[in-house]
Amino acid sequence: MSSIWDAVVGQTHVVDQLQRAAEHPVHAYLFVGPEGCGKEEAARAFAAQLLAGTDDSQDRICDMVMRGRYIDAIEVHRVGASISKDQAEEVIAAASTTGHESRRKVIIMHELHLMQDSAVVRLLKTIEEPADGVTLILLTDQMVPLLVTIASRCVQLHFAMLDEETIVNALVSEGFENDAARGAAHAAQGSMSRARLLVNDRDLQDRLHAFASVPRRINGTGSVAEEIVTELLSMIDDSAAPLIERHENEASEMEERMGQMGVRKSGKKALEDQHKRELRRHRTDELRSGLVQIAATYRDELVNNAALNRPTAYTDAIARIHDAMSRLALNVNETVLMRDLIWSLPALSSDALHGGNHNG
């Protein structure tokens, strides 16, 4: 019998804790760990075991929960840049009633670190005292000061970032070639879900090289910066093709179920919303991965070239790149963000040829 917990890679200690907790669950759990570490899969697996009373992945309820399709497993994603007070009110309403089909109800809230202050205040009492049979599973990429009060009302579980070897082994066990698995694991930066998307991406290395070469291509002119941004964003557009194909298959399956079984239209809307989030996440991940490559080029130059005339221009550039990476979570206009960033960066050639006449 395959288990729903098989979906959680490299988090054996946490899985053991959750399997024991499922026997006597409490009202609220806080899962803390970086994106792609497996906390989303663990949340669904825990919810499935609570609702179905089994970890059999072939069980109808387990299967539906793991695919985000079960009526008594509610997943809450932010709308816009943060989780608003209005969304908090929806959670409060959902947590005040018991399950429709099951004796229990589970509410999974994603990206709690992006919750507004007003939403936190509204949710505190609900997190402390939901309706009987309701369990809240709260997910956050990191502990921020805003969450301290919430954390005190929850059982906390900490997920480690997955190392490359763990991801490689998981991909190889799924049937992928070692070289492809290793390249995907390195580029995925600890994210198992992203590694699975990248492992079949034949253009991955070309994209990484295109980003890494940016400091050598820029020359201080806006036209070149614009050309580079257009090229990079076009490559990211192309990289989404496998994800879009998967989305189309899932949508076709949903249409078929609607015709055969009368699946609610709300299920179709939920799937469309999920696909939009996944595409947005993919683009953000691609941009973040690419910006890491640009920063690495400047960092390598700082380490390997002791004759730099203005090393501070490179350290400042790295700081601006990391600032841009942090802003990606705010649903900014990526074209404007990339154009402004690349326009501000120093050209490596200017240091080599002109004694350090950098931009910015």
Residue pairs with C-beta under 8 A, 6 or more apart in sequence:
1 56
1 57
1 58
2 56
2 57
2 58
3 55
3 56
3 57
4 44
4 45
4 48
4 49
4 55
4 56
4 57
4 62
4 65
4 66
5 15
5 19
5 45
5 55
6 57
7 38
7 41
7 44
7 45
7 66
8 14
8 15
8 38
8 41
8 42
8 45
9 38
9 41
9 162
9 166
9 167
9 170
9 192
10 38
10 160
10 162
10 163
10 166
10 167
10 170
10 192
11 37
11 38
11 42
11 159
11 160
14 42
14 157
14 158
14 159
15 42
15 45
17 157
18 42
18 45
18 46
18 49
18 157
19 49
19 55
21 29
21 46
21 155
22 46
22 49
22 50
25 50
25 135
26 135
26 155
27 127
27 128
27 129
27 130
27 134
27 135
27 136
28 127
28 128
28 130
28 135
28 136
28 137
28 138
28 153
28 154
28 155
29 46
29 135
29 136
29 137
29 138
29 154
29 155
29 156
29 157
30 112
30 138
30 140
30 147
30 150
30 151
30 154
30 155
30 156
30 157
31 39
31 42
31 43
31 137
31 138
31 139
31 140
31 157
31 159
32 39
32 140
32 141
32 142
32 143
32 156
32 157
32 158
32 159
33 39
33 141
33 158
33 159
33 160
33 161
34 141
34 142
34 159
34 161
34 190
34 191
35 141
35 191
36 162
36 188
36 190
36 191
36 192
36 193
36 194
36 195
37 159
37 160
37 161
37 162
37 190
37 191
37 192
38 159
38 162
38 192
39 139
39 159
40 110
40 139
40 193
42 159
43 108
43 137
43 139
44 65
44 66
44 68
44 73
44 108
45 55
45 66
46 106
46 137
47 65
47 73
47 106
47 108
47 135
47 137
48 55
48 59
48 61
48 62
48 65
48 66
48 73
49 55
49 62
50 104
50 106
50 135
51 61
51 65
51 70
51 72
51 73
51 99
51 102
51 104
51 106
52 59
52 61
52 62
52 65
52 102
54 62
55 62
56 62
57 63
57 66
61 70
61 102
64 70
64 73
65 73
65 106
68 75
68 270
68 274
69 267
69 270
70 101
71 99
71 100
71 101
72 99
72 100
72 101
72 102
72 104
72 105
72 106
73 105
73 106
73 108
74 94
74 105
74 106
74 107
74 108
75 107
75 108
75 109
75 110
76 83
76 87
76 90
76 91
76 107
76 108
76 109
76 110
77 110
77 111
77 273
77 277
78 84
78 87
78 110
78 111
78 114
78 115
79 87
80 331
81 114
81 329
81 330
81 331
82 114
82 115
82 116
82 119
83 109
83 111
83 112
83 114
83 115
83 116
83 119
84 116
84 118
84 119
85 116
85 118
85 119
85 122
87 119
88 115
88 118
88 119
88 120
88 122
88 123
89 122
91 107
91 109
91 123
91 126
91 136
92 122
92 123
92 126
94 105
94 107
95 105
95 107
95 126
95 130
95 131
95 134
95 136
96 126
96 130
96 131
97 105
97 131
98 104
98 105
98 131
98 132
98 133
98 134
99 105
99 133
103 133
104 133
104 134
104 135
105 131
105 133
105 134
105 135
106 134
106 135
106 136
106 137
107 130
107 134
107 135
107 136
107 137
108 136
108 137
108 139
109 136
109 137
109 138
109 139
110 139
111 139
111 140
111 141
112 138
112 139
112 140
112 147
112 150
113 140
113 141
113 142
113 143
113 144
113 146
113 147
114 329
115 123
115 146
115 147
117 146
120 146
120 147
120 149
120 150
123 150
124 149
124 150
124 153
126 136
127 136
127 138
127 150
127 153
127 154
128 153
130 136
136 154
138 150
138 154
140 147
143 151
161 190
162 190
162 191
162 192
163 190
164 182
164 185
164 186
165 185
167 181
167 184
167 185
167 188
167 190
167 192
167 195
168 178
168 181
168 182
168 185
170 192
170 195
171 180
171 181
171 184
171 185
171 195
171 196
171 199
172 178
172 181
174 196
176 184
176 199
176 200
180 199
180 200
181 195
181 199
183 198
183 199
183 204
183 205
184 195
184 196
184 198
184 199
184 201
184 204
185 195
187 194
187 195
187 198
187 204
187 208
187 289
188 194
188 195
188 198
189 289
189 292
191 285
194 285
197 242
197 243
197 282
198 204
200 242
201 239
201 242
203 235
203 238
203 239
204 239
206 235
207 235
207 236
207 239
207 286
207 290
208 289
208 290
208 293
210 231
210 232
210 235
210 290
211 232
211 289
211 290
211 291
211 293
211 294
212 293
212 294
212 296
212 297
213 297
214 228
214 232
214 294
214 297
214 342
214 345
215 294
215 297
215 298
215 301
215 317
215 345
215 346
215 347
215 348
216 297
216 347
216 348
216 349
217 224
217 228
218 224
218 225
218 228
218 342
218 345
218 347
218 359
219 347
219 349
219 350
220 347
220 350
220 359
222 343
225 339
225 342
225 343
226 339
228 342
229 335
229 338
229 339
229 342
232 290
232 338
233 334
233 335
233 338
236 283
236 286
236 287
236 290
239 282
239 286
240 279
240 282
240 283
243 278
243 279
243 282
244 279
247 275
247 278
247 279
250 271
250 275
251 268
251 271
251 272
251 275
254 263
254 267
254 268
254 271
255 268
257 263
258 265
258 267
258 268
280 331
283 334
284 328
284 329
287 325
287 328
287 334
287 338
288 325
288 328
291 321
291 324
291 325
291 341
292 325
294 321
294 345
295 317
295 318
295 321
295 322
297 348
298 314
298 315
298 317
298 318
298 321
298 346
299 314
299 318
301 308
301 314
301 348
302 308
302 311
302 314
302 315
308 314
308 351
308 356
309 351
309 355
309 356
310 346
310 351
310 356
310 358
313 346
313 351
313 356
313 358
313 360
314 346
316 360
317 344
317 345
317 346
317 360
320 341
320 344
320 345
320 360
321 341
321 345
324 337
324 338
324 341
327 337
328 334
328 337
343 359
344 359
344 360
345 359
345 360
346 358
346 359
346 360
347 358
347 359
350 356
350 357
350 358
350 359
351 358
